[in-house]
Amino acid sequence: MSESNDSENGSTSLPSYKLTHRELHPSTRAILAGYNSRLSERSVKPPLFRTSTFEFTNAEEGRQFFQRAYHLAGDDGRDPGLIYSRVNNPNVEIWEDKMVAIENGAAYAAAFPSGMNAITTMVLALVPSGGRILYTDPVYGGTYAFFEHLGRRFGFSATAADTSNLAKLETVLANSAPFDLIFLETPANPTMSLTDIKAVAALSRRYRGENTLVAVDNTFLGPVFQQPFQHGADLVLYSATKFLGGHSDLIAGIVLTGEGSRGKELMGPIKDFRTVLGGTLAPDTAWMLTRSLETCWLRMERQAEKAQRVASALAGHPKVARVVFPGLLAPGDGIPYEVYRKQCSGPGSMITFYLKDGRRETAYRFLNAVRISHLAVSLGGTESLIQHPRTMTHSDMSDEALDRCAITDGMIRLSVGLESADDSIHDLSSALDES
């Protein structure tokens, strides 16, 4: 059970490595934080709490828990005890607490059954009716569909902007009505363009004071290589399906908010909306995420090493026009290089590249010839995944938007897994030669 419930139930105090202890490396916190074995027969690993409901000690306790959960008269501001797994569950709370522990600057977390559910619930909870959102152009296809196709039905409008270009972004902010939320994806999916989070946060304050929220989808680099709270973000979101889960065997998402009263104020409505809308993460999935988080640093660092070799090999292939990978940036690349150096501690393992022959049929011949990488969407698993963004993950974008973002027929997106880099390079090179 999470630490917040340990103290409330009068259990034995936690060991000295409390989940907020920042002297430990995040990879250590991922293993030690958020779980007290004394509450579970001293089991080293958390048990699976596969239950829909929880028994109260007495009727008075049940009333108190509901007062807290639904902010009724008598709410003392503390977290509710365990009531019902749509509201809270020990496995979900353990994983949330671990995520708070590893995400520097985070204080609160809410888990969801998918990354899109995390994004949509956050927006519905925090953006008022008639509100305005500015978002990174391009952005993940599902996020784009929510902002552009469903936004007006939910009472908000959305504006796309190249957030990697600060001059253009400032022009948009200076000549538009105030925005309630700036939603950043960095690196952007699938172009891998980098946005300066600190600079965008400063611009948002300049044109709206402290009222504009800055949210960052950190899925591509994860807590291992990028820490948005340290650069001024108000919210950090993940599709936990990807690197946090890391094995392509689950679907989940999470929203985190920062320290202090602002973080608590933001998390309150997010959890309230989750309870009412029923965006509940299953305890089985939360248990698997807790397991996976322990190897997150090991996996992501190793995948990044392999991706560096694969990207370098692709960049030297005669049939590849351009490779976009943070690890290939050099001082001559100017602003992108400077953003990468100050904001990221590693390149991740996502590679985008463009074929010299930019025709769709050529891209398809290449993809159909690949044997080691799976021709499948998603990313961040132990296996390599390769796909065609224009006709797959981003196919719901208009042709105009796709062309504007350079999501062309010749673009390929590759998520590098844990296979031998030599094997992957040989396979990709052979497939390129055949296309």
N, C-alpha and C positions, 0 to 999 in steps of 0.2 A: 504494500500500500504506500501511497505517496507520503512525503514528509508532512504535508499540511494536515493529513488525517492522523498521523502518528501522534502529534502533540495533543490533538483534540481528544483522542481516545485514551490518553494517559498512559501510553506505552513507554517502554524503555527508550531512553534518548538514543539518537542515532550516533554512529561513530564519528570521529573527528573530521572525516572527509565529507562534510555536508555538501549538498548539491550546488550551493552557491560559492564554494571555495574556489577562487580563481587562480590560486597558485599552482594547482594541478593542471597538466596538459589536458585539453579537451578530450583526447582519446582515452585518458584515464578516467575522466569524469563520466564518459559514456558507459563505462563498466561499473563504476562504484556508486554513482549518484542515483537518487530517486527511488531506491528500494531498500527496505529494512527487513532483513531476513528474520528478525525477532518476531515479526507479525505473522510469519508463515512457517512455523515449526523449524526455523533456522535453515530452511531450504536455500541453497546458494543461488539458485535461479528462481525467478518469480513463478509461482503456480499460475495456472490458467483459471481465471474466475469466469467460467462460462455459466452465467446466471442472468436472468432478466431482472430480478428484484432482490432486495436486501431486507433482512429482518431488523426492526428497531428494538432497542433495549426495553423501551416502554413507550406509551402513547405520547408522553410529554416530549420525548426525544423526536418522535416522528413529526410532531407539530413544529418543533424548532427547526428541523432540517428543511421542511417545506417553506417555512417563513424565510429562510435564507435563500433557498433555490428560486423562489418566485417573488422575492423582495416584498414580502407582506409585512404588516405591522408586527413588530417584534424582531425584525431582521437586525442582527447585531453586527452585520458586515463581514462575518467570517465565512469561509467556504462551507457549503453544505456537507453534511456527512453523506454516506452512501445511501441512496434512495432507490434508484431504478437505472438500469444500464443505458437508457436513453439520455439520462441526466449526467451520470458519472459511473465509472467502473474502475476497480483497482488497476487492471492492466492498462487501460487508457491513461489513467493518471500517472502511472509509473513511466510510461513512454513520454508523456508530456513533460514530466519533471526532468527526465534525462535530456530532452531537447532544450529545455531552459538552461540546463547545466552546461551544455556544449556550445550554445549560441551566445557568444560574448555580447553582453548588453541586453540580453533578454531577461524578462522577469515573469512573463505569463504566456501560456500556450493553450491552444484549443485544437484538438485532433478531429479529422473529418474522414469520411469514407472515400474521398478522392481529392486530388488537387483542385479540380474544377469546383467541387463543393466548397472547398476552403475559400476559393476566390469569390464565388458568387455569394456565399453567406457573409463574408467580410464586407463586400460592397453593399449588400442589402441592409446590413446592420449599421453601417457608418456613413453612407452617402444618402442625404435627405431626398425626399421627393422634389423633383425639379433640379436635382444636383447635377454637377458637371465633372466629368472625368477626362483627364489627359493621359494617354498611354503611349508606350514605346511602339514605334512603327519600324519593323514588324514585331509582332508578338505571337505567342503560341496560337494555333488555329482555333482551339476551343475558347480561349480568352477573347480572341477577335470576334467570334460568333456571338458570345454573350454581350460584349460591348456594343457591337454594331447591329446585330439582328434582334436582340431581346431588350436592349437598354430602354428604349422608349416605352415598352410594355410595363417595365418596372419603374418608370418615372424618372430616368436619368438620361443624359446625353453624353456621348463620348467623342473625343477628338484625338486622332492619331497624329503623332509628331516624331520626327527623328531626334530622339533625346540624346543621341551621341553627338549631335551638333549643337553646342551650347548657344551659338549666335542665333541659329534658326529657332531654337527653343525659346530664347528670350524674346524674340519677335512675336512668337505665338502668345506668350504670357503677357506681354506688354499691350497687345492689341486684342485681347479677348476678355470676356467677363471672367471673374475669378473662378478657379477650379476648386472643387472640394477634395479631390484626390488626384495625385499624380502616381500612376502605376508604371513602374519601371521593370523591364526584363533585361538583365545584363549578365552575361552576354545574351544578345537577342537571338531568338529562335526563328529562323535557322541561319541568319546572316552572320552571327557571332560578333556583331558590332557591340562595342563597350560604351557604357554610359557612366559618367563621373557622378556618382551618387552624392558626394559632398557638395559639388557645385550645383546640382539640381536642387538639393535641399536649401541651399543658400538663395537660389533664385526664387524658389517657392515662398520663402519668408519675405523676400524683397517685394513681391507682388501681392502677397495676401497675409503678411504677418505670420502668426503661428497657426492660422486656421486650416491651411492646406495640408492634408496628410500625404506623406510620401511612403508608398508601399513598394517593396522590392521582391519580385519572384527570383529566388536565389537557387533555383533547381539545378542549373547547369554546373555551378561551381561548388554548391553546398557549403556547409560550415567549415569544411576543410580548407578551401581556397579563397573564400570571400566572406566577410563579416559586415553586412550592411549597417547594423546598428552603430558600429564604430565610425560610420561615415554620415550619420544623420538621418537614417531611415526611422520611420515611426512604426512600421510593420514589416515583417519578413514572412514570406510564404514559400512553401515547398509542395511540389508533387512528390510525396514520400514514396510513391510507386517507383521512382527512379533510383538515385544513388543511396538514399537513406534505407530503402528496402533492399535494393542492390542485387536481387536475384530474379527479377521478372516473375515473381510468384504471388504478388499482392497488389492491391490498389489502395491508396491512402493519400491524405493531404494534411497539412498543418499550417496554422497561423500563429505567429509569435508577436508579442508586443514588448516594448522596452520597460526599463526600470522607472520608478517614480509614479506619481499620481496619474500622469498622462497614460502610461501603459495600462494601469488598472482601469482607468475610465474607458479606454478603447476596448479592452478585453471583455468588460461587462456585457455590453450589448451583443458582442459576437457570440458569447456563450448562451445568452438568452435566446438569440435567434436559432442557434443550434438546437437547443432544447425543444423549442416550439416547432421548428421545421423538421426535426427528426433526423438531422444529419449526423448519425451516430456511427462511430467506428466500432467494429466488432471486436470483442476481447481477444479472439483468436488472432486477428490481424495485428492488434496492438502488441500481443506477445511476440509475434514474428518480427515486428519492427524493433522491439527491445533487443531481441537476439541479433538482428542485422546491424544495429547501431554499434555494437561492440567491434565490428570489423570494418566500420566505415572508413576510418583513416587508412587502414591497411589496404583496402580495395582501391580507394580513390587515388592514393599516392602511386600505387603500382600501375593503375590504369593510365594515369597521367604520364608516367615514364614511357609506357608502351606507345601512347598516342603521340608523344614527341617524335619517336622514331618513325612511326607510320606517316605522320604529317611531313616530315623531312623527305621521306622516300617519295611520297606523292608529289611534292613540290618539284622533284627532279625528274618526274616522268614526262616524256615528250607529248603525251596526249592530255595532260592536265594544264589548263590555262592559269589557274590561280588556286591557292590553298589559303583558307582563312582559319587560323588557329592561334590562340594567344601566345603560345610558346614559340612561334616563329616571328613575333614582332621584334623589331630592332629600332635603335635610336632614330634611324632615318624615317621611320613611320610616323613620327611626330606625336600628335595628341593621343592616338590609340595606345602607343607605347607608354606614354607618360601615365595614362589612366591605369593601364595594366600594372605598371611598376609600383604605383602608390596604393592601389586598391586590392590587388590580388596577390596571394602568396604562391600561386601555382596556376598552370594553364587548364586544368581539367582534362577531360578526355573526349570532348566533342570536336569533331572536325567537319568543316564544310569545304567542299571544293567544286570547281567548275571545270567541265570538260571543254577542250578546245573546239571540238565539234559539238556545238550547242543544240543540236536537234534532239527532240524527245526520243526518237527511235534509237539514236545512238546511246542515250542514257539508259534506255530500257535494255538494249543488248548488253551493255556493261553490267547492269544490275542482275540480269538473268544469268550472266556468266560467273558471278561471284559464288563461291562455295563455302567459305569459312564464316563470313558474316551472314547472319540471317537477314533475309529480305523481309523486314518487319518494322513497324513503327515502335515508338517508345525509345527509351535510352537508359543508360546507367546500370544495366545488368552486368552480370559476370561474362555474358556472351556479347560479341560484337553484333550491332544491329545497323543496317544500312537501308536507306529509303530515298524516295524522290519527293521532296517537299511540295513542288508545284502541283502535283496530281495526287498527293496523299495527305500529309498532315495539315497543309495549308490550302487545300483545294476549295475551301468555302470562301476564300478571299476572292474579290473581284479581279478580273484580268488587269484592270488599271492599277489596283493596289499591289498585285504581284509584280507587275512591271516596275512600279515605283520603287519597290524594295529590292529589286534585282533578284527576285526568286524566279529564276529562269528555268527553261526546260533542260539546260545543261548543268543545273545545280544538283549536287549529291550531298546528303547529310549522313555522317558516320559516327556512331557511338562505339568507341573502342573498348573492348572487354579485356578479359584476362588471358586470352590465348597468347601463344608465342608471337611476339612481334615479327619475327622472321617469317613465320607461317602466314601471318596476315598480310605482310608486305608482298610476299610471293604470290598469294592468291589475288590480291588487288591488282598487282602488276600484270598477271596473266589475263585477268578479266579485261583490263584496259587494252591489252594487246589484241584481244579477240574482238573488241567493240569497233 
